[in-house]
Amino acid sequence: MAGSAHVVVIGGGLAGLAAAFDLTRNGIRVTLLEAAGELGGLARSFSINGFPVERYYHFISRTDTDLLRLIDELHLSGRVHWRPSKTSFFHHGVMYAFGTPIDLIRFRAVPISQRIRFGLNILSSRYRRDWHNLDRRAAKQWLAESIGEEAYSIIWDPLLRVKFGEYHDQI
């Protein structure tokens, strides 16, 4: 019986909150446990000089239909404000704009041939339909082969290390 069921959801990040919402909507009693002092998990932000900065590189895009549907169900659609992305990349004391193909061409931290390979990799990844052939391949190996060793070590390696720690080369 749904009315007498009780579920404990561990983690108050987006997935935990969505699970708790779905369960309660179906009449199931939920206890949500979160170790941090606030909810949101990796989607939280912090403030620097009054400006919110995302804690990790998570974002909502217009193609995140499941998330946007959830936001709509929660009657929060009116609180979503779309803004142009202002992605930057800080390398050896220089802040590079990093959001457009022109920015990539100007990104002198890696050789031009690898910048072009990086752009082509992004483009082909965007339209790739079948990812199964990459399931058993490490991201490090695939990316280094696709975009070049130097581009991998400057662009992707730091991101994977921050996100996955000691497992960065096994992802």
Disulfide bonds with the S-S distance in Angstrom:
none
